[in-house]
Amino acid sequence: MNDLHENGQSGEKLPPRREFLRRLALGVSGAALCGGMPESRAAAKRPPNVVVLLSDDQRFDTIHALGNREICTPTLDALCARGTAFTRAHIMGGTQAAVCVPSRAMLLTGRNLFSLEDTGNTIPESHTTMPEAFRAAGYRTCGIGKWHNGRSSYARSFTDGAHIYFGGMADHFHLATWDFDPEGKYPEKAARVREGHSSELLAEAAVDFIRKQQDDKPFFLYTAFLAPHDPRTAPPEYAAKYKGDDILVPENFLPKHPFDNGELKIRDELLAPFPRTPEAIRQHIADYYAMITHLDAQLAKVMQALDDSGQRDNTIIVFAGDNGLAVGQHGLMGKQNLYECSVRVPLILGGPGVEPNARRDTLCCLQDVFPTLCQLAGVAVPGSVEGRSLVEALKREDAQVRDHVFYAYRDVQRGVSDGRWKLIEYAVAGARTTQLFDLEKDPMEMKNLADDEAYKQHLSRLRALLRKSKEELHDPQAAGFGVM
């Protein structure tokens, strides 16, 4: 496809929709990158602010600057230009079908998957949350948007908040949220339905909070959006920018998954007909991209508020996704699997102490964000945190944070990867299936090498690593998977 950004032109006339995307990308990102940035009025006075922006169900490969030529994400592109993108960031999976619950709990507590309470539905007082740690360090903390991990943990984490949503998914145009209560009481009857798209409501609340801040103390702002989670209903002007006929079918598209992975009939998988068709998948991807581009436009408002208030240069900004999504890859639609499309997420950091326009391919996980932000801001890392700081990786391109990552989905899937080689083991209704992929040569995970004698040593090595990881992480699933 034509490159929408590089050099501002492709050498040939673009179709109207792509020309619009090219102009939008150049206009917004150019303004963000080339416009005069006010000097931070507070940089020399106090510790850096922290802004954490979290998207819902956004796959790692949905940012234009990081290689997706079909999507327009000028704000995220500008953030990549001003910061460091971790291109091999992962989640560990989930011990329940709502993968975003444990994923968010890992981000917020810095703990590993099997160290969570109640699979992440609640966060006990013994597990200090990220905003709670910053609050204890003297920060004004504000929580906006989705909080899927219990009301009591929200109440102890924040000094301020707006449009708080304690559910999972919702109608984006009729979102029922709670106003912030200093006493931490959030009864069901207190929720009110708000008019307007969820991404716009939450971004406006973040902008309002930023505009009200003074120089008396630093702030920690956590804004968790519901987009691009389905229902994928972007405002009409954004939905019109992406047409299914213009979208490429994923290289690893399949009409159906080749075997039972233990979760083929869950709600997410029923969003598209069986068998999958290229036409249906193209439209789903178009709707997905429209939601992301609309979200990107709302993130621009938050960035502009930081610029206008003079806070940008003294603010550490984190953008991340809570989990990925198949949307047609491998014959799947959801995130209840361990393929790269579901376990890899976007992760971008910018601000003081962060190298601009940098890429890092070191293996890392969402729980590593917590200790990273603490180290950058000079906040003590709570003893309950198990993640690993990424600060050395921010300083050095060759720094290694993890030599492997471990994955799990409920009691039916386990996996491990050393960055190049990846193993997934399935134990479903007595049937055992093994997949081995060479991610360097086969990044889309299309060629299973598990039965090829030429790769037997890699299979044995990764199975040993899987056993070791299960023991170290206290994985309670001791049986099954053919390697235990």
N, C-alpha and C positions, 0 to 999 in steps of 0.2 A: 504494500500500500504506500501511497505517497507520504513522505515525512511532513507533518504539519508544522514543525517548529524549526528544524535546522535551516539556517540561512534565510528563513522566511519564504522560501519558494522551492519548488520541486523540479522546475525546468519544463513543466507542462501545465496546461490549464486544468484546474481542479473542478470537479463537480460542485454545484452550488452548496450542498451541505458541508462538504469538506473544506470549501473555501471559507465558509462561515466559521468552522472550527479553527482553521488556521488563523484567521483574523482575531478571533476571540482569544486564542492562546497567546498570540503575539501582543495583543493589546493589554491583557490583564497581567501576564507575567512580565512584560516590558515595563509596565507602570510600577510593578512591585520591585523589579530589580534595578531600574534606572532612575526612578523618582528620588527626590531628596528625602533621606531618612532623618528625622529629628534625632539629635543626640539624646541619649537617655538622661533624663533629669535626675535620676536616682542612682546611676551606676556607682558613683563613689560614696554613696551614703549608706547603703544597706545591701544585704545578700540578694541574689537574683530572684526574680519572680519565677514561677513555674506554671506553664500552661500545658495541660494534657488534653489532647483531642482524640477521641476514640470513635471509630466508625464500627458499624455492625454488619458482619458478613462480607467484608470487603477483601477480596482475594489479593495476594501479593503482586500480581502482574496487571494491575488496573491503574497504573500511573504512566502518563505519556513519557515523562523524562526518564523513566526506568525501562523503556522499551516497547510500550504498547502504542502502536501507531494508529489505532482505531479510536482511541478515547482522548477527550480533551480535559485536561486537569491543570490549568495554568497556575492555580494557587499552590497545589502540591509540587508542581514543577519548580516554582519559585522557592519553595521551602527546601527542595533538594539542592537548588543552586546556592542557597545560603547556609546549608547544613550538611549533615552526613546521613546517608541512607544505608541501613543495614539490609542487604539484599538476601540474606539467608536467615531471617528471623522466623521463629516457629512458635507454635503452641504445642503442648504435650498431648493434646487430644481431649477426651472427656470421659468421665465415668457415668454420664447420663446423656440422653439424646439431645437435650438442650445444651450443646457444647459451649455456648457462650457463658453459661453460668460458671463452670469451673475455670474457664479461660479468664474471665474478668476477676474472679477470686485470686487467681495466680498473679495477675498484673497488680492487683490492689494490695496483696499481702506479701508478694515476693516468695511465695511458697510453691513447692512442687505439687503435682497433681494428687499424689496419694498422701500428702500431708494436710490436705484441706479438711475442714469440718463439714459434714453433711453434704458431700460432693460439691461444696461451694455455695449452697443455697443460703447458708448463714456464715458469718465470720465471727468467731468467738472473741471475747475480750483479750484472750491470750495471744491472738494473732493481730499485731498492730497493723493498721492499714496505712497506706502511703500518705493520704491526706492527714491522718491522725498523727503520724510522725512529724509532719511539717507544722501541724497545729501546735504540737508540744514544743516545737522549736521557735514559736513566736509568729508564725505565719497566719494571716487571715486566709481561711480556706473556704472555697465555694464549690458546691456540687450541683451541676445542672444536667438534667436528662436522665438517662436510663441507669438505674441502680438495681441490679438483679441479684443482690446478695444479702438481703435482710434489712429491715428498717432500723434496728438498733445499731448496727454497724454504721449506717449512714449518719444517724444522729450524733454519734460520738466523733465522727470524722470531720464535720464541717461547722464553721461559724456562720455560714451564709449559704444560700441556695435559691433555686428558682426552677419551675417546671420540672419537678422531681417525678420520675416515672418508675414505679416499683414492679412493673410487669415485664413481659418478654417481648412480644410483638404487638402491634396495634395498627389501626387505621391512621395513616400519616396525616390525614386532613381532619381528624376528630380525636385528637390525643387527650386522654384524661390524665391530668397531672395534679400534683400537690404543690401548694405554696410552702415555702420554708417555714418551719416551726422551731423556734429556739429551744422549746421544751422537748422536741423530738417526738411529738405525738402525731401520728399519721393514720387516723381512722379512715376506713373506706369512704365514709360519707363526706369526707373533706375534699375528695378529688373532684376536679372540675374539668369539663370538656372545653378545650381551647380550639378556636377557629384559626385556620392557617396550616401550612405544611409544617410537619414536625422539625425538619432541618432549619427552617426559617425561624421558628419559635425559639429553638434552643440557641441558635447563633445570636439572635437578638438579645436573649437573656445574658449571654456571655459578654456581648458588647456593652450592655448596660452596666454589668459588674465592673468591667475594665474602666469605663469612663468615670466611675464613682471613686476609684482608688486614689489615695494621696501618697505622700512620701513617708508617712509615719511608720509603716511596716510593710514587709514584702507580702505578696499574695501567692496562693496556690489555687489555680482554677482548673477544675476537672469537668469537662463537658463531654458527655457520652451520647452520641447521636444514635438514632434508630435506623438511619439509612446506611447502606442500600438494602437492608433486610426487606423481604417481601411483606406486604403487597407492594410490588415495584411500581409505584404510582408517582412519578415525577410530575411537576406542573406541566400543563400542555405544551408550553413553549420549549421546554427541555425534552419532553418525550418526542416532539416533532423533529428534533435534530438527529435522531438515530433511527434508521430504517432497517428492518430485518434483512432486506435484500442486499444491503451494503456490508453486512457483517460476515466475516469469515467463520466457517464452522471450525471448531477446535480440531487440531491435527489428530488428537486422540479421541475424537468423537466415536461413540459406539451406540447402536440402537438399544442395546441392553448390556448390563454388566455380565461378564462371562461366567460368573458363579455366584452363589449365595454368600454375601459378606456378613450376613446376620442383621442387616437393616435396610432391606430393599423396598419395604412397603410403608415406611414412616411418612408423616405428612409432607416433609420436604420433597420426597421422591414422587409424590402424587401431584406435584405442580405441573408436570408435563406428561403427555400421554405415553403409554407403552405400546409398541416399541417407540423409542425416541425418533423423531424425524429431524432432518437438517433445518427444515422451515421453522419448526417450533423452537428449536434451540437458538436459531438466529434471532428470533423475536425476543426470546427471554434475555439473551445477551444485550440486545438493543435497549430493552427496558432497564436492565441492570446498569449499563453505561450511563443512561439518562439520569438515573438516581445519583450516580457518583458525580457526574458533572454538575448537577444541581447542588449537591453537598459541597463540592469544591467552591462553587460561587458563594456559599454561605461562609465557608472558612475564610474567604477573602475579606469578609466584613470583620471578622475577628482580628485578622492581621492588620487591617486598616485602623481598627480601634487602638491596637498597640502602638502603631506608628503615630497616630494623631495625639495620643496621650504622652508620647515621649518615653514609653516603657519598653519598646521593642528591643533596644540594644542591651537591656539588663533583664531579659526574659529568656529562660530556657523553654523551648517549645518542643513538644513531643507529639507526633502524629502516629497512630497505630491502628490496626484492625484487631478485632477480638478473635476472628477465625476466618478461614477462607470459605470457598463454595465451589462446587463442581460445575454447575450450570452447563451440563451436557458432556463434560469430560468423563471418559470411562463408562458412559451410559448412565451416569448419576446426575442428580440435581443438587443435593444437599451437602452438608459438612460432616455427616456421620461416617467418615472414612478416614484413612491415613495417607491418602495420596497427597502429593505436593500441593495440588490446588486447594486442599482443605486445611493442611497443617502449616502452611507458610502464610505469613501475614506481612503487610507493609509496616515498616518501622523507620521513621525519620526523626532525627534530633537536630535542633538548631539553637544558636544562642551563645552566650559566653562559654568559652572553653571547648567549643565544637568547631572543627575544621569545616570551612565552606566547600561546597561542590565536591564532596568526597563520597566514595563508595566503599563499603566494607562487606566482604563476603564471609567473615568469620561466623561460625555457627553460634546462634544465641536464641534465647527464649523470652517470652513476654515477662516472666518473673525476674529477668535481669534488669528491667527498667527501674524498679524500685531502688536497689542499691546504687545504680548509676546516678539517678537524680540526687540521692542523698550525698554522694561523694562530690558531685558538681556544685551543690549548693552549700556544702559544709554542714550538713545535718547528720546527726548520729544515726547509723544503721541499726534498727531494732534487732534484738537477739533472735526474734522469731523469723527473720528473713533468711531464706535459703538460696536466693538468686545470686548471680555473679555480676559484679560491676563491669560495665563496658567501657569504662574510662580509658583503660590502656589501649583498647581497640580504637577509641576516638583519637588517641595520640599517634598510634603506630598502625600502619596498614597490615603489617605482618603479625600483629598480636593475636594470639589464639585464646578465646574465652572458654570454649568447650571443644573437646575432640570428638564428641558424638552427641546426638539427641535421641531421646527415647519417646515413643508414642504409645498411646493406648486408646482404644474406644470400647467402652463398657467391658463386658467379659468375653467379647468375640474377636477382637483384633488387638495385636501387639506389633510394634515395629521399632526399628533402630536404624540410624544412619550415621556414617562417619563423614558425611559431606559428599562423598563420591558414590559409595556403595550403600544400598538401602535394602533392608529386609522387612517384609510384612508377613506375619503369620496369622492365619485365621483358624478358629475352632468354632464351628457352627453345627449344632445338632449332630454331633458325632463325626462330622466330616472335617478334615484338616487340609488346608491349602497353603502353599508357600509361594511368595513372590520375591524375586531378587532382581534389582534394577541397578544398572550402571548409569547414574545420574549425569555423569560427564558426557557420555555418548548418547544417552537416551533420557533427556530431561523431562519428556512428557510421559515417561513410564509406560512405554508401549511394548517392550520386548522383555518377557519374563525369562530370566536366565537360570531359574532355580533347578531345572532338570538337566542343565548342560554340564557335563563332567569337567569342562574346561574352567568352570567357575566354582568348583567344589570347595576350594580353599577359602574363597570369600564367603560362601554360604556357612561353612563351619565356623569361621572367625566371627561373623556377625551373630550367629546363634549363641556363641559363647558370650559375646558382648551383651546380647539380649538377656541371657540368664543373669549375668553380673548386674546389669542395670535394674532388673526386677528385684534382686535382693537388696541392692543399695537404696532403692526408692521405696522399699517395703510394699511392693505390689501384692495385694492380697490374693490375686488370681494365680494360685500355684499350679493348677492343673491345666491340661490342654495345650494347644499350640504346637504339639509335636516335638518340643525341645526341652521340656521341663523334667 
